[in-house]
Amino acid sequence: MRFLLYYFLFRVFLGNPLLALLIITFIYLMVDRQFIGLLPDIFKPFKRKSRIKALKETVKLNPADVNAYKEIGQLYLEEKNYQEAINNFLKTLGKMGEYADIHFYLGKAFYLQGQHEKGKEELLQALSINSKVGYGEPYIYLLEAEIAGEKDRVEIKDLVEKIQRFGNPEILYKAGNILLKYDVQLGKELLKEAVETYKGIPRNFRKLHRRWAFFARLKLIKH
């Protein structure tokens, strides 16, 4: 109702229905970005491309800058350009091979590219260095791989328990979504936990997790 009211007011004021719709949409996007957090940042792809360009100039001047290669890899990973992400992460292994996050990012890129065994190997290596790396995200890929493969109930139970320890709505939602294909009841339990965990987060930090609680609620309605 509010949307229609604002649309009507802007349309009367501007005399142009298309311009009124564009302005209201832009205002909503800005409000969501600042206070709500349900929609993705529409400016992020442009910022990412600009940052990649700047970092490539950096490594041209200093090919030994492994931190720059790492950041380029992370940006390509966000862009879902997995091969470029892998290429850049591999360039960091010589000097940063003892860092858990490098193996995590490399494993994630391999896994999402479809090279699941290589991905699992790197993810397990990352977790052996630091079990908290990625705030529980490595366990999501390991859980998905186990459900798609051996379906070992003991292993799945162990992975779910590790995910639950992080108390992160995003990780709980993703795990619950994966589990729906294997055990609907267990999947729903994790989705409910994602919502309840979100409710317990201080209000100042809820924006970061709101979209995952929203997605969890939607999944619960469907199931």
Residue, then its C-alpha position, 0 to 999 in steps of 0.5 A: m500500500r505504501f509503495l502505491l501511495y508513494y508512486f501515486l504522489f511522485r507520479v502526480f508531482l512529476g507527471n511521468p509514471l516511469l520516472a516516478l517508478l525509477i525514483i521510488t525504486f532507487i530510494y528503496l534500494m538506498v534504504d535497503r542498503q543502509f538499513i534493511g540488507l535484503l537486496p545485494d549491493i547493485f554497485k558491488p560488481f563495478k567496485r569489484k572490477s575497478r579494484i581488480k584493475a588496480l590490483k593488476e597494475t600493482v602486481k605488474l609493478n611488483p610481481a612478488d606482492v602475494n597479498a595482491y594476488k590473494e585479493i585478486g583471487q578473492l574478487y574473482l571468486e566473488e565474480k564466480n570466475y573460478q579459474e582466474a581465482i585458482n590461478n591467482f591463489l596458486k601464485t600465493l602458495g609459495k609464501m602463504g602456504e601455511y595460511a589456512d585461508i589460502h587453502f580455504y579459498l583455493g579449495k572453495a574455488f576448486y569445489l565450485q568449479g566442479q573439481h570436488e576432490k581437489g576442493k575437498e583436499e584443500l578444504l581439509q588442509a585449511l581446517s587442519i591448520n585452523s578449524k575456524v577458518g571461513y567461519g564454518e563455510p568449509y563444512i558446508y562444501l564438505l557436507e554437500a559432498e558427503i550427501a552427494g557421495e557416501k551419505d555416511r550418517v555419522e560423518i553427516k552428523d559430525l559435520v552438522e554439529k560442527i556447523q551448529r557451533f558457529g551459530n551463524p544464520e548464513i551457514l545454518y541456512k545453507a546447511g539446512n538448504i542442502l540437508l532438505k535433499y537428504d533429510v527434510q526434518l533435519g534440514k528444517e531444524l537447521l533452518k529454524e535454528a538460523v531464524e532463532t539465531y538471527k533473533g538473538i543477534p543484537r539489533n545493530f548487527r542484524k542487517l548483516h544476517r537479515r537476508w539469510a533469516f528471510f530466506a530460511r523463513l521462505k524455505l520453511i514455508k515451502h516445506 
